Amino acid sequence: MDDISSELDKENANLMLKYLINNSVQTIMTSINFSHFANHNDVVLFHVEHNGEFSNVK
């Protein structure tokens, strides 16, 4: 899913994320808004740099 935070408000983005977590669906999502997903413990977040390197966020 590409930039879910631009398509859905925080409440609906969290509903979508809860659905994916509850159904054990592996998903790769991009987002420019970290706060949409900060409160979920079942989510792994990482940041990709412009040079292709990445760092773990959570």
C-alpha positions as a LaTeX table, in Angstrom:
\begin{tabular}{lrrr}
\hline
Residue & $x$ (\AA) & $y$ (\AA) & $z$ (\AA) \\
\hline
Met1 & 0.00 & 0.00 & 0.00 \\
Asp2 & 1.46 & 3.31 & $-1.02$ \\
Asp3 & 1.17 & 6.25 & 1.39 \\
Ile4 & $-1.92$ & 5.09 & 3.25 \\
Ser5 & $-1.81$ & 8.21 & 5.43 \\
Ser6 & $-2.57$ & 10.39 & 2.41 \\
Glu7 & $-5.60$ & 8.28 & 1.46 \\
Leu8 & $-7.14$ & 7.62 & 4.88 \\
Asp9 & $-7.54$ & 9.69 & 8.00 \\
Lys10 & $-5.89$ & 8.42 & 11.19 \\
Glu11 & $-9.00$ & 6.59 & 12.43 \\
Asn12 & $-9.56$ & 4.70 & 9.18 \\
Ala13 & $-5.86$ & 3.98 & 8.69 \\
Asn14 & $-5.83$ & 2.38 & 12.15 \\
Leu15 & $-8.93$ & 0.33 & 11.30 \\
Met16 & $-7.19$ & $-0.95$ & 8.18 \\
Leu17 & $-4.04$ & $-1.73$ & 10.14 \\
Lys18 & $-5.99$ & $-3.59$ & 12.85 \\
Tyr19 & $-7.71$ & $-5.65$ & 10.14 \\
Leu20 & $-4.37$ & $-6.61$ & 8.60 \\
Ile21 & $-2.85$ & $-7.48$ & 12.00 \\
Asn22 & $-5.88$ & $-9.51$ & 13.15 \\
Asn23 & $-5.86$ & $-11.52$ & 9.91 \\
Ser24 & $-2.07$ & $-12.13$ & 9.98 \\
Val25 & $-1.57$ & $-10.44$ & 6.62 \\
Gln26 & 2.01 & $-9.50$ & 5.77 \\
Thr27 & 1.90 & $-6.07$ & 4.14 \\
Ile28 & 4.44 & $-3.51$ & 3.05 \\
Met29 & 3.14 & 0.03 & 3.35 \\
Thr30 & 4.65 & 3.42 & 2.71 \\
Ser31 & 3.66 & 6.51 & 4.62 \\
Ile32 & 4.94 & 10.01 & 5.12 \\
Asn33 & 3.09 & 10.25 & 8.44 \\
Phe34 & 4.69 & 8.07 & 11.15 \\
Ser35 & 2.07 & 8.99 & 13.77 \\
His36 & $-0.62$ & 6.92 & 12.03 \\
Phe37 & 1.16 & 3.73 & 13.09 \\
Ala38 & 3.18 & 4.67 & 16.17 \\
Asn39 & 0.76 & 3.07 & 18.67 \\
His40 & 0.85 & $-0.45$ & 17.22 \\
Asn41 & 3.20 & $-2.98$ & 18.80 \\
Asp42 & 2.72 & $-5.56$ & 16.02 \\
Val43 & 4.22 & $-3.29$ & 13.37 \\
Val44 & 7.85 & $-3.06$ & 12.30 \\
Leu45 & 8.84 & 0.36 & 11.02 \\
Phe46 & 11.95 & 1.39 & 9.13 \\
His47 & 13.16 & 4.49 & 7.36 \\
Val48 & 14.72 & 4.31 & 3.89 \\
Glu49 & 17.30 & 6.98 & 3.09 \\
His50 & 17.69 & 8.53 & $-0.36$ \\
Asn51 & 20.94 & 6.59 & $-0.84$ \\
Gly52 & 19.13 & 3.26 & $-0.33$ \\
Glu53 & 20.31 & 2.65 & 3.23 \\
Phe54 & 17.72 & 2.05 & 5.92 \\
Ser55 & 17.43 & 2.32 & 9.68 \\
Asn56 & 15.04 & 0.64 & 12.09 \\
Val57 & 12.56 & 3.00 & 13.69 \\
Lys58 & 10.58 & 0.59 & 15.83 \\
\hline
\end{tabular}
